Amino acid sequence: MIDRIAPPFVRFLHIEAAGGAVLLVFTIAALFLSNSPWADAFFGIWETRVELRLGPLEFGRSLKGWINDGLMTLFFFLVAMELKREAVLGEMRNPRMAALSIAAAFGGMVTPAAVYLALQWAQPGQHGWGVVMATDTAFVIACLALLGKRIPHSLRVFMLFLAIVDDIGAIVVVAVGYSHHMDWRMLALAGLCIGILRLLAAAGIRSTPIYVIVGCATWLAIDASGLHATVTGVILGLMTPARRWVSDSRLYAILGQVIAHPAGNDGSAHTSDRSTLRAAEIAARESLSPVERLEMALHPWVSFCIMPIFALANAGLALSWTSAAQPVAAAVFLGFAVGKPAGILLFCWLALRSGVALRPPDLGWGSMAGGSFLAGIGFTMALFIANLALAGPLMNSAKIGIFLASLFSAAVGLALLVWKPRTQAIESALNNPVFSREQRDC
């Protein structure tokens, strides 16, 4: 079983790490272009209107809107599938082990939002509380990749699952806090489309184009309903089957019947040998679950194409001290830089103290402290929510806070994980009798 679990996980980490580097390059490019003589043309490109008409229905928005609502749906689709694969097939199948990352993600969402609201209550930027709730998976994994073997493997697993749960939580926040007035007819139509998808799966339909067509119809219905369209990606990702339809023993039995060179010379496609070859082809494909196949196909496109395009469209802003000095920037910075690590460590301690969660033996509190600061890198999802929650100067101020908080969190997190004496001191301080129950569990 471990041979089936480890390769997809390692592949995911490698692509995320490389994708983080590409994302950084495109972010720098966006900042350069938005502060260059070509800034007006650069911003104008993303405001180009693109319309889609289906009879009486019209779906129109800017190019930036299609990127944020359309392409990002694929990002959330991938995130949801990875969450399901890890929970069903991966290292988080142990509920108590998964509970530690879930508790950390919950604390890393609630506490930063509370810090932000405490600073922005009854202020113009109050609606931006969701900006500080998400962790950027690609940048976090890229930072961990820089440390190589200096950190335990369990920290990578812990942080990956935390970031994925965090992203799912963020899109739930988008659905609840930043959606428009609901059209219940369109929502019912979306429910019907989802029901059709379930029936297709129950009937054993394997045709990918059919699922793509119904999935697109679901996206259009949810978009028209008032819910944010990217919710579709989470729903469809969690619905994707994580169990394969052909076991290893069945696959080997079929492959054992394959004849490399069919004896027939008449060119007919109906010989038993050719039927066996077609059966072997289908069996080889179905020996991977739909989640695994789709993840392998989509992940490179999301990491090296969709996310860089998103960064290019959203990371640009005119840098100014005025924006950086705004209260919104300070609230975003403190939410990420203080609220994130405090919330993660507090909720981890509560989960372990209560016996709900289990900590891997090689995952020390020093490593968790470093990882909790890295979780303050909230780049992608933070920009995504900032575009929904805020506008004009407030949005630019939030972006400045996101950039500064991400840089600070990356620097402190990496320093804690590299500076062994410091992390050992943290662990010694926390590893006292009050944690005895948790230690017995480990």
N, C-alpha and C positions, 0 to 999 in steps of 0.2 A: 504493500500500500504506500509506503514512504516513497517508492520510486515514482509513483504517480503524482504525489503531492509536491515533492521538492522541485522538480523541473519547472512547472508552471509558476511557482512562487519566485524562484530565482530569475526566471525570464521576466516576470513582472517588475522585479526590483531593478534589473539592468535597464529595461526600457524606460522606467520612471526616472532613473538617475540620468540617463542620456537625454531624456526629454526635458529634464530640469535645466540642463545646460543650454539646450536650444531655446527654451522659454526665456532664460536670462538674456540671451543675445537679442531676441526680438523685443524684449522689454526695454533694453538699452537703446535699440533702434527707434522705438516709439518715443522715448524721452528725447532723443537727439532730434528727430524730425519735428516734434511738437515745439521745440525751442530753437528752430532754425528759420531761415528766411522762407522756407517752403511750408511753414506751419499751417497757413490758411488752406492751402491746397490739400495738405495731409488730412486736416480735420474735415474738409469738404467731401473727400472721397467717401468717408464712412457715413455721411448723411445722404448719399445718393438713394433715391427711393426706388424700391423694387416691389412690383405688385404681382400677385398670383390670383387669377380669376377662374372660378369653377361655376359656370352658369351665373345665378344671381349672387353667389357668394364671392366676396372679395377679401383677399388677405394681402394687405400692403403695409410695409414698414421700411425703415432705412436699411441700408446694407449692414450697418452695425447692429440693428435690431434683429435681422435674420441670423447674424452670427451668434448673438447672445441668446436668442430664443430657439433657433433651429440647430445650428452646429453644436451648441452646448447640450442639447438633448442627447446627442450621442455620447458626450462626456459623462453625463449622469447615467446613461444606459450602461456604460462600461463600469462605472463605479458601483452601481447596484449589482451587476453580475459578479464583480470581484468580491463584494461583500457576501453574496450568496455562496460562491464557490468556497471561500474561506470558512464559512459557517457550516457548510455541508460536507466538503471534501478536505479542507485544509487543516491547519494547525489550531484553528479556533473551534474545532468540533467539541472540545471539552467546554461545557457551559460555564464552569467556574473560571477557566482561563480567559474565555471571551468576556466574561463579566468585568474583568479588570479594565480592559480597553474600553468597554461600553461605559463603565463608570467614569473613566478618565475623560472620554469624549463628552459625556453629559456635563461633568464639572467644567470642562474647557469651553462649553457653550454658555452655561448659565452664569458663571461667575464673571466673565468678561462683559456680558450684556448688562449685568447688575452694576459693574464699575462704570460702564458707559452711561447708563441711565442716571446713576448718581451724579454724574458730572453734567449731564445734558437735560435733566428733568425740567420740563416747561420751557426749554430753550428751542430755537429754530431747528436744531439738529437732532431733536429727540427721536424722530422717526428712523434714524439710522442705527438703532440699537443692534440690528442684525448683522451689521458690517463686521463686528469684532468676533463673531461666533465660529467662523470656519478656519480650517487649517489647509494649507496648500500641500497636497500629497507629493507632487513632483519635486518641489524645492526641498521638502523635508527629507525625502528619500535620497535626493542628490547630496545633501549635507551629510547624511549617514554614510553614503558611499565614499565620501572623502576620507572617512576615518578607517575604512577597511576593517582589519581584524582587531582594531583597538577596542571595539565594542562587541558585546555579545550578540549572537544571532537572535536571541529572544527579544532584544530591544528593537530590532528591525521589525519583527513580527508584531510586537506591541504597538509601535508607532504607525505601522501600515494600517492595522485594523482600527486604531484610534482615528486616523485621518479619514478612512473610508466611512466609518460611522459618523464622523463629524460632518462630512460632505452630505451624507444622506439627511442628517439633522438640519443642515443648512437649507436644503431644498424644501424640507417640510416647513421651515420658517418662511421661506419664500412663498410657498403655497398658502400658508395661513395669514402671514402678515403683510404680504406685498402683492396679493392678487386683487383683481378688480371686482366690480359688481357681478354677481353670479347669474348666468343664464342657465336655469335648471333644465331646459329642453336640450341644450347642447351637452350639458353634463350627463343627462340620461342617454343621449346618443353615444357619448364616450363610454359609458357603462355597457351599452349594448355591444360596442366594438370589442371591449375587453372580454365580454362574455363569449363573443365569437372566437376570439383567440383561444380561450379555454376549451371550447368545443373542438376546434381544429387540433389542439394538442391531444385531447382525449380520444379523438378519432384516429390518431396516429399519422396525421398529415405531416410530411417532412419537407415540403416544398418551401424553400426560403422566400421566393418572390411573393407567395401568397401572404406570408407573415409580414413582409415589408409593406405590402399594399394596405393590409388591415391596420398595421402599426401607424402608417402615415395618416390614415383616416382617423385613428384615435388621437393623433397629435393635433389634427385640424379641429376636431370636436372639442378637445380640452382647451385649445387656444381660444376658440370662439366662446367657451363657457365662462371665461373670466379668470379661471385658474391659470397660473403661469405655465406655459407650454412645456417647459423643461421637466415638469412633474411626470410627463409621459415617459421619459427615459427611466426614471426610478421605478415606475409601475411595471413597465415591460421588462426591465432588467431583473426585478425580483420574481417575475412570472416565468422567466426562462428556466427550463428544466436543468438541474445540476447532476442528474443521474444519467449515465450512459445506457443505451438500449442493447448493446452487445457486450457481453462479458469477455474477459481474456480467454477463458476456456472455449467459449463458443467461437471466438475469432480464430483461435488456433485450429479448431476442428474444421472450419471452413477453408482456411488457408491450406490445410493438409490435403484438401481435395483438388487444389488448383493444379492444372497441367500447363506448364510454361508454353508449350508449343502445341496447340490443338492439332489433332491428327487430320481433321477434315481439310480437303484441298479445294472444295467447291465454292469457297468464299461466303458460304451461308452464315448468317448471324444467328441461326437458330440451333446450332449444335449444342449438345449437353456441356461440352467443354467451355464454350463461350458463355453459357448461362452460369457456369460455376465461376468464371472470371468476373462476371458482372456481380454475382452474389458476394464474391470476395471484396470487390471494390466498395460495395455498399456497407459490408461488415466492417471494413477498415475505417470508413468514415464514421459509422455509428459507434465505434469503440471509444470515441470521445464524446462527452456530453455536449449538448448544445451550448451550454455556458462556456466550456473550454474552447470549442471551435470558434464561437463568435468573439470571445476575448482575444484569441490569437490573431484573428483577422482584423479586429478593430483597434487594438491597443497601439500598434505603430502609427496608424492614421491619426488617432486622437493625440498622441504624445508629440508627434513630429509635424503635424499639419494643423489640426483644429486648435490646440492650445496656443501655439505660436501666433496663429491668425487672431485669436481672441486677445492675446496680449498686445499685438500691434494695434488692434482697434480700440482697446480700452485703457492701456497704460499711459497713453500720451496726455500730458498736461503741461501748461506753462508754469515752470517753476518760479516761485516768488516767495519772499519772506512773509508777505502779507497773509498768504494762504497757510503757511506753516505756523503762523502765530495765532491762528483762529482756535477757539475753544474746541471745535469739532476735531481738529488734528490732535490736540492733547488728549481728548477723550478716547479716540481710536488708539493712539499710542499706548496709553495706560491700560486700556482694555486688553490689548494683545500682550504687552510687555510685562504687565503685573497680574492682570486677571487670569490670563491663560495658565501660566505655570502654577499660580496659587490654587486655582480651581481643580486642575488635574491632580496635583499632589494631595489636596484635601480629600477629594472624592475617592482617590485610590486608597488612601488611609482608611476612610470610612468603610469602603467595600471590603478591605482586608480585615479590618477590626471586627466587622459584623460577621465575617465568615462567608459572605456571599461570593467573594472572588478568591482566586488562588494566584500567587506570584511565583513565576518560574524561579528555581533556585539560583540561576546565574544572573537574574535581573535585579541588581542592587538598587537601593534608593538613590545613590549617586547617579547611576545611569538614567533612572527615571527622572531625576531633577534636570539633567541635561536635555533629555527628550522633551520634557514639558516646556522648556524654553524654546526649543525648535518648533514646537506646535504653535508658537506665536507668529510663525511665518504664515500669514493668511492671504497671500497675494491674489491668487486667481478668484476664489469665491468671494473674497472681500471686495474686489473691484466689481464683480458681478452684482453683488447686493447693493453696493454703493450707487451703481447706475440706476437701480430700481428705487432706492429709498430717498436719495438726495438729488439735488439739481444745482446747477450754476456754481457759485463760489463755495457752497457747502460741500458739493461733490469734490471739487478740487482740493479743498482742505482735507477731506477724508482720504483722498488718494495720497496726499503728502504724509498723513499719519500712517497709512498702510505701508508706504515705502520705508519710512523711518523705523517703524515697529518691526518690519520684516528684517531689515539690516541689523537692528539691535538684537532681536531674538536669535538670529542665525549666529551672530558673533558670540553672544553669551552662551548659547547652547553648545556650540562647538568648543568653546573654551572650557566649559565644565566637563565635557566628555574627554578632552585631551589632557587637562590638568589633573592628573591622577590624585595628587595629595588633596586637592580641594574636594573632589568627588568622594574620596575615602573619608574625609572629615564629615561631609554631609551624612554619609551612610552611618558612620559611627555615632553621630548625634541622634539619628533616627532609630538606630538599631539598639534600643534599650528595652528594659522589661515590659514597657507598655505595649510592645509589639509581639510579646511572647506568644499570644494565641495565633497570630498570623504566621509566626515562624514555625509553630508546630504544624500548621496546615501545609507549609512548604516542605 
